Amino acid sequence: MGRRLLSPGLNDRFQAQLWVPLAFRPEEISHDAHRLLVIGRLKDGVTQAQAHAEMQEIAQRLASEHPGSNATISASVEPLQNNFIPDTTIKNLWLLLGAVGLLLLIACVNVANLLLARGTTRQREVAIRAALGASRAQLFRQFLTESFLLAIAGGVLGVYLGWLLIDAIIYIVPINMLPSEADIRISVPVLLFTLAATMLAGLLFGSAPAWQSSRLDLNEVLKQGGRTGSGGERRNVRRILVIVEFALALTLLAGGGLALRSFWNLTRVDLGVRTDHVLTFFLPTPRSRFSDVERISPYYQQMLEKIESVPGVRKAAVTCGVPTRGTGFFRRFSIAGAPPVDPAARQGAGFQMVTPGYFEIFGIRVVKGRSFNEQDTARNTRVAMVNETFVNRYLSGVDPLAQQILTDQLVPGSRTAGLSVEWQIVGVFHNVRNGSGLRRDNPEIYVPFWQSPCAGPQADMAVRTSDDPARVTSGIGAAVNSIDPDLPLAGVKTMDQQIGEVLAFDRFGMVLYGSFAALALLLAAVGIYGVMNFAVAQRTHEFGLRMALGARGANILSMVLREGGTLAFIGMVFGLGGAYLVGRAMHSTLYGVSAMDIGSFGAAAFTLLAAALLACYVPARRAAKVDPMIALRCE
């Protein structure tokens, strides 16, 4: 067989580093296995609908020929695009797009507010230019040029920051969250859209003073001298923009709060296992290592003895799956003595093979009956243990220790299920969160590894240590190589690392949404600070007059804070509606959080209100220190 070195490119993004042909021997072909994905290219002139119809016909024919394994199996032909991205990932990407959109709106509102305030201070300048003969077109041209240069500078800086942000996201994005085909970079259409939005906001609101000049009474404006008036209509526009900005900020902040609350709940769930001082790894034992099945158990028994003799190792176990990552198999079963059902309609449960030390290593609590022991071998009665969810769902109201379950036998080295075998339930163990991102407890059946070895015959191993697991890794590797010199330790990880990888998607979402929420909070605070600072500067004469008539600094301070707080409060009231919609959109991706989570929304609202009052405090403090005599000289 020839060898070939692939050129750099797409294949470098896969975890696999070695590629071999996929081929089966006749005895390996089984209709019980449904693990393979098929990718094909349609013939010229064949439509997707035609191919889909033909595949359904093939699936129906297989179902009639093999009812035991294919009765409920169908087939469909779908476009490759996004076909291998999980639905949760697609939904998270849409939610991320929504968060970016909200942030864009907040930024645009901020730009509008600041440019309108800046334009108001230039009304006298516009009036003088108009009085000296400048036409409306000339005024527009001047302000458009200024706004265009401002937008260009901001756009260039934004592209650079976007480039840095993409690098940061790529650095923290979890492995396998996106398909290897994903090309993460600055998209030209997205870049053009954001630049257009930036320029539109800058040009539209930056040229507002020129548009307003056509409606100004030039004599009235020039009479104001050095003091410019804000105008009630323009002041109301800026207030409305602040309210909109806070409503959007609360929506985004609530989304970040929901993601944080969900992640907090996931880190506090009862995993059903102890994670300290546990090391896990995989033994990729080749199939050719065993000439017959009878040699699998002695091989792993000898392996366990060698590993347990390593200093620092307290207990070792063989298993076909690691807790929190899922059971090794899924098997359909039936309860002995129950009415017979169609084989394809039987209930299913996670199926796991473990050696006796498994429960001790992971600290899994046996709530009823006993655990496995060294007497549970192939020569003795087949026994099984089930979890609490299995008992509550299928054995409610009966003694589980008096029940037997029937499953198809797993034959090591074969992809074909064997005859139905009976297992006597001898114990019930506390639920272990397996798979589904730790979000639910599935019914599970555990059987002794010595009575039913893994079908691989590869297996996972777990070791409980008395010291730091990293310190015994080399010793364990040497012990394994003393039995099998060519066998490496694959996927060596502590249980804390395993759980960290399981929670990687949720942690990434929390960091991403939390970052956007923090940025929205910052923009909202800057927005209200700019508006209140401008309002205080415009009302200096008013504050001086009030203080000259007897008002104290504390009165002025409370008045400014009350005005800013009122705008923020109104914005938060409207923002609660948006927060509820965000909660509904995120609900399927969250854990233990309702669409209207009072705690998350309350914390978001309180944080936003506190930021608003803090942003108002600085201009309010300056207003409270106005000298009446200096302020009245402006008149």
DAZI-V538693 format. One record per helix or strand. SS is the DSSP state (A for helix, B for strand). FROM is the first residue (numbers start at 1). TO is the last residue. If there is no record, write none. Layout:
ss:SS from:FROM to:TO
ss:SS from:FROM to:TO
//
This chain:
ss:A from:10 to:13
ss:A from:26 to:28
ss:A from:48 to:65
ss:A from:67 to:70
ss:A from:87 to:120
ss:A from:123 to:131
ss:A from:136 to:172
ss:A from:188 to:206
ss:A from:208 to:213
ss:A from:218 to:223
ss:A from:232 to:267
ss:B from:278 to:283
ss:A from:287 to:289
ss:A from:294 to:308
ss:B from:313 to:319
ss:B from:329 to:335
ss:A from:343 to:345
ss:B from:347 to:354
ss:A from:358 to:362
ss:B from:366 to:369
ss:B from:383 to:387
ss:A from:388 to:394
ss:A from:400 to:402
ss:B from:404 to:408
ss:B from:420 to:429
ss:A from:436 to:438
ss:B from:444 to:448
ss:B from:459 to:465
ss:A from:469 to:483
ss:B from:489 to:494
ss:A from:495 to:502
ss:A from:504 to:538
ss:A from:540 to:548
ss:A from:553 to:589
ss:A from:598 to:624
ss:A from:628 to:632
//
